Amino acid sequence: MRRTIIVKVLYVVLAILVMMPAALWAQGTETPVTFKKPSYGVLKLGAYLPESSDLSDQDAKTGFAGQVAFGYYPVPYFAVEVGFGYFETKGTVSNVDWKFNAWPLEMSGRLALPISFLEPYLLAGVGGYFTRSEIGNLGKDSVEFGYFGGGGLNFNLGKSYFIGAEARYLVLKIPALYVNPLGTVSETSINVDGVTVMGQFGFRF
């Protein structure tokens, strides 16, 4: 199931890349809405799908993901975005419940193609992640560096509002509490790589 989602995300990214040259030609001299209103705010809500083998060994489940972000287009086809959010995953190993969550502060660049009411885009970025790993009554906090890439598609609702969807793949390694094969708790470093898929609603100003 998770592998199927990753393949679909890759197809979306490939489709965006294929669309860009033709869409640029079709746009001609029309001024994009991102040039008329270069700043935007957006609320993103969706799911975090754990992908690393470390999390699979812990029976990690799909969890909630959300973000509030603000961006600015210094030029019509490129934006810089800063966002603060939250995501989590839970599982059970050897009858012990565990939970991992993170509060990311991220910055990304996005190559967009605003054409009429459509805006496909690619993005890449880095972030600082305030993480917490919990097993039973025990917890481990840390601040780590990670990076991500992905893409999305927005639909403009007039000149001021838009809705859309975004998918990204996060690469992140953290120190965490871990249930080992003997059923006891240890501290180690684990990969928490995963796919975040979110719907979004935004406004331009």
N, C-alpha and C positions, 0 to 999 in steps of 0.2 A: 504493500500500500504506500509506504513512504517513498520507496524507489520510484513508483509510478508518479507521485506528485513531483519529485525532482525532475523527472523526464518531461513532464508537462511544463514546468517552469522554464526548462532549457528551450523547449519549443516556442514559448512565448518570447523569450529573449531573441531567439533566431528570427522569429517573425518580425519583431521590431527592427532588427538590423536590415532585413530584406525590404521593409516598407519605407525606410528613410530616404533612399535616393529618389524613388518615384514620388513620394510625398513632397519633397523639396521642390521638384520640378513642377508639380501640380499647384503648389502654393503661389508661385510666381512672385508678384510684388505686393501681395496682401500683407498688411501689418498684423503680426500675431498678437493675440490677446495678452500674452506674457510681456509684450513690450509696452502695451497701454497701461497695464497694471502689473508691475514687476514683482511686487511683494505678495506673499500668501501665508496663510495659516491653515493647518490641516489636522484633523483628528483621525487616527487610524486604529481600528479594532479588528482582532482576528485571533489566530492560533499560532502557537509555537510547536513545531514538530521535531522532536529530538532525533538526530541522525547518527551520532557517534556510537561506536561499539561499546564504549564505556557506559553510556546511558542505556543502551540495549541490554547490557548485562545486569543493569539495575531495574529492568522492567519498566522503563520510563514511558509515561503516557503523554499524549498530546495535551498541551496546556494553553492557558490564556496568554495573549500578547496584545499590547496596546501602546500607543505613542501619541504625544502632542508635539508638533513640529512647526517651525517657521522657516520660510525660505525667501530668497531674493534672486532675481534674474539680472545680473550685471549686463548680459547680452541676451537677445531673444531666445537663444537655443541652449543656454547653459545656466543652471541655477546652483546656488550653494544653500544647503539646508542644515539646520541644527534642530535636534529633537531630543526629548526626554521621555522615557517610557518604562515599561515593565513587562517581564515575561516570566513564566514558571513552568515546571514540570514536576510530576510526582510519581512514585512507584512503591513497590513492596518487595523486599528481598529477605528470605529466611524469616518470614513473619514479622519483619521490622519495617515500619513505614518511614519513608524519607521524602524530602522535598528540596528542590533547588529553585531559587528565584534570583532575578537580577534586575537592577535599576540602571539601564544604560543612558549615558549622555553621549550622543553620537553627532558626528559631522560628516556630511556626504556631498559629493558633487554629482549632478545629474545632467546628462545630455538628453535634451527633450526636443520633440518635433511638434510644436503646436500648429495644427492644421485644422481650420474650421472648428468643429466642436470636439475633435479628437486631439489627445496629447500623449502619444507613446513616449516612453523614456527608458534609459538605462542609468544605473547609479552604482557608485562605489564609495566606500567610506571607512572611517575608523571611529573607535569609541573607547571611553572608559566605562567599565562595568562594575557597579557596586553589587557584589554577589553575596548570597547566603546559602549555605548547605546545612540542612537539618536532618538528623536521624534520631528518632525518638525525642528525648528531651535535650539532646546535644546539638550545638550549632557551631558553624565556622563562617566567619565573615572575611571578605577580602575585596580589594580593588584591583582589577586586571585590565589589560589592554586587549582589544580584539579588532577584527576587521570583517567587512562584508561586501557583497556585491549582489546585484539583481536587476529588476526592471519592473515596469508597471504601465498602466494605461488609464488615463483620465478622460472623462466626458464633461465638457464645459456646459453648464446650465446657464446660458447667457454669458455676460462678461465678468460677473462677480463671483459665481459659485461653480463648484465642480464636484463630481463624485468619481470614484475609480477603485482600482485594486492594485496591490503591490505585493511582490514576492521577493524575498532576499535570502541568501545563504550566509550564515554567521560562522566564523571560525574563532573559537575562544577556548582557552585552557585555564583552569582554575585550581587552586588548592581546595580540597573538599574532604568531608567525612565520607567514608566508603564502607559498605558492608562486604567483607571478604568472603571467600567460599566457605570458611568455617563458621560464618554467621556472626562474627565479632566485628566491631567498628574500628576502622583504621583511618589514618589521615594520609592522603596522597594527592597527586595531581591528576585530574581527569579532563578529557575533552568533552565539552558540552556543545559541539557543533550542531547546528540545526537550521531548519527552514522556517521562516516566519512568513505567513500569508495573511494579509490584512485588507479589508475594505476601508475606504477612506472618504471623508467629506471635508471639503475645504472652501475657503473664500479668498478672493484676490482683492488687493487694495493698493 
